[in-house]
Every structure is written in structure tokens, then in C-alpha cells.
Amino acid sequence: MNTRDDAVLEARDVTIRYGEQAAVKNVNLSIYEKKITAIIGPSGCGKSTLLRSLNRMNDFIEHVTQDGEILYRNTNLYGEGVDPVEVRLHMGMVFQRPNPFPKSIFRNVAWGPTINGLPGDINLRVERALKQAALWNEVKDRLNDSALNLSGGQQQRLCIARALAMEPEVILMDEPCSALDPVSTSRIEDLLFELKQNYTIVIVTHNMQQASRVSDYTAFMENGSLIEYGDTDQVFTRPKQKRTEDYVTGRFG
Amino acid sequence: MNTMTLLTTSKYRWGEAILRQLFFLCALISVLTTVIVIGILAVETSSFFQQVSITDFLFGTEWRPMLEPKAYGILPLLGGTMLIVVGSSIVALPVGLACAVYLSEYASDRARNIIKPVLEVLAGIPTVVYGYFAISFVTPGLRFVFDDVQIFNAASAAIVVGIMVLPMVASLCDDALRSVPLSLREGAYSVGATSYEVTARVVVPAALSGIFAAFVLAVSRAIGETMAVTLAAGATPNLTLNPLESIQTMTAYIVQVSLGDTPSGGLAYKTLFAVASVLFTITLVMNLLANKVMRKYQEVYE
């Protein structure tokens, strides 16, 4: 796919290695504004590693090296002088397992904006984020309760609210429903459609139905390589690559 | 029919039975020792309290069991112990926690592999060596800095006791910090926190009960520490807040009486058990507290 004006993020020749082992091989990929891009592929194909490179989360893993560029509106996130903390203000993240802080519901959402000194009334900001994450009605009367008392699905929506409160441009989601039951999963999928109006979303999933339901674009990875990338419809109904077809029709993986 | 044959020919395994009895005996010995120690303490202590009132003992400010006029107030010894506890805590708790934070949050694998063994060596040094180190090195240092430092003083002993418990504090706090899941750190980084903010405002608070338990165990160990304080802090029961004076701790008193020629059975001899009971009660309570706190923090993350 060629570079378009509405590309928010562009991976160019990205190779990521754990020690000697390449987990992501020479990937080129564009992420488009206010769209949902799904990255699918079998376990260990490098999809999470690629996602984590978009907000420099791999910085914390020892012995990880990366080649190539990740352009965020034409700035290389791995360029000299780029502050990784700054990067993460633009790219929010939701993780595989809900990971709320052992603090109150309110402070979970308020913490990021507070330490970064974001402007405006913090109470309004928390309320807005919780409403966007479709959690407000369930927790508005107990904002000072510990977040650890919430159910798994609620905790994950709290983590989404925590990301939203920072008002990032992009939200990266690493298999956000893999630890949730079907009801919680469908709530989060509904939420994604709402969020698309304001945010650019990249979601890693091993659930192909989920990818086909929620995303506009789909990238299929295998063994660290990007095999195919295109409109979700096209990837699932008329894949150009044999291997993509085998995977989306369930012949392997 | 076959089953019947199997059942009737099944043998009694003598080896198993003997081993089981042996293991049971070993377990019994440790429990029995504890029971006997507590029993002796209780008996001797109660016979001490038949001659000295509990109020005089607990609230008296003079400790003079050998000289006339005799006095049996434990406060000077308790105060001496507390001076050591506070002083050593000032050294060991902040430095130990900082060391643990460095090890768990900042150190590379390589640095960790060097520092951890060094800490373990520090923990293995015999306490009498620490006492000698206090007299020959710390006390002269203190006398160089301050004017009126006595040869035997609480500060010197407190400093080496602090160094002594430092590895334990560092190691236990390190365990507590490392038990905080990585995902929590990642969550914090993902909202734009710096590593200092992640450490100070997410990881340390999440590990707080483990850290607290480490502190309690350290204090408990400082209370029971004997050799270094006997050598360096002196043998002067002295109710004071001045760490530069000579004092005597509960443990040092027990050493002094045990080594001297106090006739057994006399009142002076029985003070040993009264003091030991107080010591035992304090450390027992501290250890129970640490246990309770530790269990609570294990429940939070599993």
C-alpha cells in the first residue's frame, strides 16, 4: 500500500531482534487516521512485538534491538533526541490482561494526566474518560473504591479509560479481550466503534472473527514477516496470498 | 482371584516406617525445644516477680541488680535497646530500600549479579567481627567528628547493627518489589510516566506491605542483636537519648550476667529470665506482625 496523506504511523523496514533472533522482519506498514487496524497471525508471529514498537514499549526488554524507522507524522520515533516518555503521551496502550493500579478507580484514571500536568479540571477529565469507556454508570457512585474490586471486564474498560484520559492520538491494544468472557468482549468491541470517531486504533488479536468484525484494515503476519495488508473485507474474502487464505479460512493456526 | 493374591502378599515396608518415625522425631525436637525454653522462661520469671513487683520492673528507671541500693527497673535496658533500634533503623531502612530499588528497578543483569552476592557476603560476616569493626573503626571515626564521645557508645553500635541488617532489608525489599507484576509497570509507562514516577508512585506503593514486613523483621533483628552491642555500646544501664553515651541493651546485660560469677538461684540470676522474657515477647510480637503483613501482601498479587 502506498503512503497516503492520512497515515498517522508508518513502519519502514522495521526489523526487531531479541538477541540474535529476529521477531519482526523487514515490516512496512501504514496506520491510517481514525481507522481500526487489526494485526492478526498465529502465536509468536511477532504481532505484539511490532505493536509494542509503536510506543517504544520494547525499550524495557533487555537485549532488544530494532532497525528501520517508525514515522509518527513524519517524525522517526526512534530518531535521536526523541524522548520515549513523550512518545507514549501520543500513543496510549491497553494490554492483554487488565492491569489497573492498586489504587482507587478515580486515581487509576487521574494518575497519568496528573503526573504529566495535563490542563483542565481533573474531575471532568476522569468523568469524560470513564463515559467514553462505557464504565461511568457502573462506577460513578464508588470512584474511591479499589480498582481491584472490579470484574475483569470492568477492569479492562478502566484500563481503556486510563488510556483515554491522556487524550492520545493513537490507542494500541494488545489482545485486549483475550482474558475476558464473551459478554465483556462484545462490550469492548462495541466500544471500539465509538472510539474510532476520535482515535486511531491498532488492535492485535488472534481472534479472526474479532478482526473481521471490528477493523477497517487487516495486516496478516507470519514468522515475523508481514504477509498481506489491506482492507479487512478484501483480506478476509479475497486474500491475495495463499498463506493468508489458509490462515483466515482456518486451515492452520 | 489375582487381586486377592496381590493384597495378601503386600509387604509391610519397614524402611518407610522407620524413616517416617525419624522425621517425626526431628520435627518433635524443634517444637519441644521451643516449648521447654518458654516453660523455663515462664517459671523463672514468675519466681522473679514474687520478689520484685511487676510495676517496679516495667516502670522503674534504675537498673542496679548487683549494687546497693538494688533496683530492678528495666527502662534503662529497654531504652538502650531502643536507642540501638532507632539508630540502626536510620542507617538500614532507607539505605536498604534504596539498594533494593536500584537492584529491582534500575540495575542491569550484570550489576545485579555482582551486587547480590556481595550483599550475601555482608550478611554472612560473624557479628563479633562487626563489634570489633565498631570499636576499632567506627568509634574512632565518631570521636574524630564529635568532641564528647565515650569509648563505648550507642551510636557506634547502632551504625554497625544498621550495616549488619542492611543486606536483609535490601534482599527482602528486593523480593517485595520484584513481586510487583511487570504488567503494572508497563501500565504506568503507557500513560507517560518516567521510571522514577513508576518506581516511587506505583511499584513501591504496591510493594508497601512487603517492604513494611522487611522493616519489622530488621527491627526485630536489631532488638535481638547481641555481640556487636555488647562489644561496642558498653555496660552502663543508662536511660538517655544521647547516642554518644555508653549504654547497655537487654541482650548485653544477659551476656554480662551469664559470663560473670552471679550465683545461680539468687535474685540477680533471676533477672536474666525476666529480661529474656521481655526480649522474647517483643521479638515474638514483631515477627507475628511481620508474618501477618507479609501474608496480606501475598494475597494482593497471585
Interface residues (C-beta under 8 A of the other chain):
Chain A: N55 M57 F60 E62 V85 E86 R88 L89 G92 M93 F95 R97 N99 P100 F101 P102 K103 W111 G112 I115 N116 L148 C159 R162 A163 A165 M166
Chain B: S108 D109 P181 S183 L184 R185 E186 G187 A188 Y189 S190 V191 G192 A193 T194 E197 R201 V202 P205 A206 V300
